[in-house]
Amino acid sequence: MKKTLLVLAISSLTATTAIASESAPTPELMPEPIKTEFFVGGGLGYHSAKAELSALGQKESKTANGAAFHIRGGAYIQENHRITGTINFTGDNELWHSSGAQDEINLDLAQTEFLLSYDYIHAINSQFSVFGGATVGMTQNTFKGEYIDLDNSLENESAKSKETDFVYGLQAGVQYKIMTNVSADFQYRHMFESYSESVDGAKLSVPNNSEFTVSVEYRF
């Protein structure tokens, strides 16, 4: 009788162990943890913004060109996906300038961009990768106008208008790995309309702006 009970106990223990082994996930089937790396950086760019003025049945467009600089930070997710927050600043870039015998008129445009971007990154080799994606955010357009009377400085006038609007766009570029935690981006970004205002039949808009940028970032 004792021998029979011992055999049954051993059989029961063996069966329980086998069931537990079958139900427990093997290490090979466990999902891999999501790898995330954060980064900070900054850089410089060549900024170009197109402005259009429509009035009295006529339309004229000008482009404001100049330097820009930016700071940014974000995260890499599984190496192929990057989320980036960027603050980009431009100077007062000239849009219109007219000069006559008695006066001058100047109109400048400055842009400050607050952007959130997504990029998909594809590695070509151990040092070079290509990327592309989309951007959304807000752009603050600041127009500065100045009238200069060459004969009487008391007649000089100036005005300033500032407005922040939603904006979206696309970007693409190449990334070069300088060392393990340091890389450089060469990027082109195109943003669509960020400003439009009509007053008394006249319309002023910024239908697009673009920028070539060079950035350096540090991962941690």
C-alpha atoms as one frame of an Amber mdcrd trajectory, in Angstrom:
protein
   0.000   0.000   0.000   2.759   2.423   0.882   4.577   1.586  -2.319   1.421
   2.309  -4.335   0.942   5.720  -2.656   4.587   6.624  -3.329   4.211   5.769
  -7.040   1.036   7.879  -7.278   2.700  10.808  -5.548   5.708  10.696  -7.867
   3.428  10.455 -10.906   1.359  13.436  -9.741   4.467  15.555  -9.103   5.892
  14.680 -12.529   2.651  15.595 -14.289   2.391  18.942 -12.448   5.959  19.818
 -13.367   5.354  18.946 -17.014   2.193  21.120 -17.171   4.001  24.039 -15.551
   6.857  23.697 -18.022   4.451  23.707 -20.967   2.489  26.742 -19.746   5.484
  28.918 -18.844   6.730  31.067 -21.768  10.186  30.229 -22.986  12.775  33.015
 -23.040  12.823  32.897 -26.839   9.108  33.784 -27.025   9.264  36.704 -24.591
   8.839  40.112 -26.349  11.962  42.221 -26.501  11.912  45.391 -24.375  11.504
  48.679 -26.268  14.878  50.371 -26.583  14.751  54.145 -26.072  17.591  56.681
 -26.246  17.203  60.384 -25.543  19.155  63.185 -27.216  19.788  66.934 -27.134
  21.395  69.148 -29.744  21.303  72.245 -31.887  22.492  73.766 -35.100  22.299
  76.403 -37.813  20.285  76.805 -40.981  19.613  78.877 -44.090  15.988  80.003
 -43.858  13.734  81.121 -46.718  10.161  82.432 -46.278   7.865  83.420 -49.159
   5.339  86.238 -48.632   2.541  87.306 -50.962   0.716  90.645 -51.062  -2.547
  90.900 -53.028  -4.264  94.263 -53.479  -6.220  96.145 -56.166  -6.303  93.079
 -58.413  -2.545  92.678 -58.375  -0.356  90.124 -56.626   3.302  90.407 -55.706
   5.495  87.876 -53.953   8.831  88.295 -52.238  11.180  85.976 -50.384  12.932
  86.731 -47.107  16.237  84.888 -46.790  18.645  84.696 -43.889  20.369  82.681
 -41.210  18.594  80.765 -38.446  19.597  78.739 -35.402  17.776  76.078 -33.411
  17.849  73.925 -30.300  16.186  70.535 -30.108  15.757  67.341 -28.141  13.819
  64.107 -28.250  14.046  60.328 -28.289  15.002  57.432 -30.540  12.663  54.437
 -30.282  14.065  51.109 -31.497  16.684  52.993 -33.560  14.345  53.463 -36.559
  11.894  55.952 -35.063  12.735  59.456 -33.845  10.542  62.041 -32.117  12.024
  65.567 -32.054  10.986  68.842 -30.470  12.603  71.911 -32.068  12.649  75.646
 -31.374  13.923  77.556 -34.414  14.757  81.284 -34.572  15.375  83.579 -37.549
  16.487  87.197 -37.667  14.643  90.141 -39.237  14.915  89.197 -42.895  14.088
  91.775 -45.558  10.883  91.266 -47.576  10.238  94.554 -49.360  12.392  97.629
 -49.861  11.555 100.626 -51.974  13.588 103.788 -52.266  12.595 107.068 -53.882
  13.930 110.569 -54.084  12.196 111.607 -50.866  11.456 108.441 -48.876  12.165
 104.759 -48.204   9.866 101.904 -47.184  11.151  98.713 -45.540   9.258  95.545
 -44.520  11.010  92.733 -42.625   9.835  89.280 -41.537  11.098  87.242 -38.587
   9.879  83.715 -37.755  10.062  81.692 -34.555   9.011  78.038 -34.928   7.921
  75.574 -32.224   7.895  72.193 -33.959   7.252  68.513 -33.199   8.605  66.040
 -35.763   8.562  62.329 -36.498  11.258  60.681 -38.652  11.751  57.138 -39.870
  15.472  56.386 -40.036  17.038  53.776 -42.328  20.690  52.828 -41.851  22.789
  52.533 -45.011  25.904  51.397 -43.159  27.514  51.830 -39.732  28.036  55.576
 -40.259  25.374  56.882 -42.663  21.580  56.811 -42.427  18.786  58.486 -44.377
  15.560  59.743 -42.818  12.276  61.390 -43.645   9.064  62.348 -41.908   6.471
  64.967 -41.021   6.331  68.027 -38.762   3.542  69.947 -37.016   3.704  72.944
 -34.714   3.259  76.678 -34.338   5.014  79.511 -36.172   5.199  83.061 -34.867
   5.432  85.539 -37.759   6.620  89.044 -36.890   6.311  91.770 -39.537   8.162
  95.050 -39.047   7.434  98.018 -41.301   9.333 101.291 -41.482   8.717 104.521
 -43.400  11.663 106.916 -43.670  11.223 110.485 -44.887  14.583 111.549 -46.292
  13.737 115.259 -46.001  12.015 115.367 -42.613  12.829 112.784 -39.962   9.798
 113.887 -37.929   7.624 112.165 -40.531   9.269 108.790 -39.967   6.930 105.978
 -38.905   7.219 102.318 -37.902   4.773  99.499 -37.205   4.955  95.932 -35.938
   2.550  92.989 -36.238   2.961  89.596 -34.569   0.783  86.497 -34.995   1.182
  82.808 -34.123  -0.499  80.157 -36.297  -0.605  76.374 -36.759   1.769  74.973
 -39.367   2.705  71.597 -40.848   5.292  70.258 -43.280   7.717  67.554 -44.369
  11.440  66.945 -44.012  14.182  64.602 -45.244  17.910  64.297 -44.756  21.071
  62.341 -44.060  22.603  61.492 -40.698  26.330  60.922 -40.141  27.563  59.126
 -37.026  30.636  60.986 -35.725  31.183  58.718 -32.725  29.162  56.359 -30.535
  26.943  59.018 -28.932  27.431  61.963 -31.304  25.933  62.403 -34.782  25.270
  65.158 -37.328  22.121  65.739 -39.393  21.927  67.430 -42.801  18.254  68.201
 -43.388  15.829  70.005 -45.701  12.456  71.009 -44.222   9.476  72.504 -46.073
   6.592  74.066 -44.125   3.260  75.109 -45.622   1.169  78.263 -45.015   1.724
  79.828 -41.605   0.101  83.254 -41.976  -2.818  84.821 -43.839  -4.633  88.082
 -43.121  -6.982  90.265 -45.158  -7.760  93.943 -44.476  -9.887  96.194 -46.711
  -9.448  93.996 -49.774  -5.692  93.572 -49.320  -4.264  90.187 -48.339  -0.867
  89.399 -46.852   0.150  85.747 -46.480   3.162  83.502 -45.932   2.307  80.485
 -48.147   5.452  78.528 -47.275   8.912  78.592 -45.761  11.837  76.205 -46.025
  15.206  75.655 -44.418  18.439  73.748 -44.928  19.875  72.851 -41.521  22.997
  71.296 -40.039  22.556  69.863 -36.526  24.756  68.053 -34.030  23.182  65.902
 -31.323  24.300  63.904 -28.312  22.542  60.678 -27.280  22.260  59.476 -23.702
